């Protein structure tokens, strides 16, 4: 493997890097191209497979730190544990993955600033899993409005609830349990999520729904213009389906996010002007795959086909804005 070479075989500048951003309720460590956690999943249960694949193909990769709550990342002993990690960054550049989307974006922007000042990174390709896609967009807005010299080459979102998650819609009393159409896995996920939202009172669990994100005065509308010069690739999963007349904001889904939301079907061009879409028969994450008794490779974050798409999105970034818009994307 040639150090500094991407999947296209072309040499990549030392100042260019990929940054992986994990999603809601995630605890993920900060890793560098040559430093990661020594025990367990080296970059946490969201980022490890993506990081390993990109490193294997010669990309410079960092994972952004995230904590399910305020504070610095500590060794994880829950699902997908990790430990003995090399570097712990301060709270102000660690995403609180249960806090508000905009605060998470501010912390992520500070992290990207750290990569610029401490690691010499000028150009980044962002890969956001789940709410990591929303955190990334909030960070891009911060970088844009502060004129900071970090250039975002591309954004790829994986299972991101662009239009909200039906779990949050139910938790916020905007969608009935009957929209699960009798599916016990769906009903269990809805009830569990509502319990957590009620426990936390505020934060991203309250925000990741249609009422907060969509509409003329919604969060998405506030991001209009942020992605004007950034090509976006959207990856969605549809492992779980239900026959008959069902709510398209629930079915099909990846166990947490409906495919319609992950592919931003109802997001207007002023908010998302340059997009390509990919759909896979996958779950949201290895956590969901495990809960459903499925192999980890059925998860969007572990599927070799998705990993190929992530590399292609990075390699195609310089010419993507001139390419066909909405390729692979469903019509509204």
HELIX and SHEET records of a PDB file:
HELIX    1   1 UNK A   44  UNK A   56  1                                  13    
HELIX    2   2 UNK A   91  UNK A   93  5                                   3    
HELIX    3   3 UNK A  101  UNK A  119  1                                  19    
HELIX    4   4 UNK A  132  UNK A  145  1                                  14    
HELIX    5   5 UNK A  166  UNK A  171  1                                   6    
HELIX    6   6 UNK A  177  UNK A  180  5                                   4    
HELIX    7   7 UNK A  184  UNK A  200  1                                  17    
HELIX    8   8 UNK A  204  UNK A  207  1                                   4    
HELIX    9   9 UNK A  210  UNK A  213  1                                   4    
HELIX   10  10 UNK A  219  UNK A  222  1                                   4    
HELIX   11  11 UNK A  259  UNK A  262  1                                   4    
HELIX   12  12 UNK A  286  UNK A  291  1                                   6    
HELIX   13  13 UNK A  296  UNK A  298  5                                   3    
HELIX   14  14 UNK A  304  UNK A  320  1                                  17    
SHEET    1   A 6 UNK A  61  UNK A  63  0                                        
SHEET    2   A 6 UNK A  16  UNK A  21  1                                        
SHEET    3   A 6 UNK A 123  UNK A 129  1                                        
SHEET    4   A 6 UNK A 151  UNK A 158  1                                        
SHEET    5   A 6 UNK A 231  UNK A 237  1                                        
SHEET    6   A 6 UNK A 275  UNK A 280  1                                        
SHEET    1   B 2 UNK A  39  UNK A  40  0                                        
SHEET    2   B 2 UNK A  82  UNK A  83 -1                                        
SHEET    1   C 2 UNK A  66  UNK A  67  0                                        
SHEET    2   C 2 UNK A  95  UNK A  96  1                                        
END                                                                             
